[in-house]
C-alpha cells in the first residue's frame, strides 16, 4: 500500500480506499471548491463541506511529507 493510499468512511459508514489522496484532493478543489455538495465515487457518497475539505487537505499534506 502506497503512502498516498488512505481509507475513508463514506456517508453510509462503509470503508472506501482512496488510491491517491493527492488526486482526490485535486478533484475536490476543481469540482467541489465551495459550499456543500455530494461527491460520488464507485458507489460511495461523501458530503463535501469545509470540514471534509479540511480533512482531505490535512491527509494530503501528511501523505506528501
C-alpha angles and dihedrals in degrees: 000000000000121000086242091061116096137169119231130186111236123218089275093053094253122137117250123186115222105202095199118021092190092058090045090052092050090051091052091048091051102040105021105032100140143012122017123308141152122252116201121197125170093335094314121115127208127188104226113208135138092282093052092045090050090050092051092046090053093047090049091048092051093045093053094055 
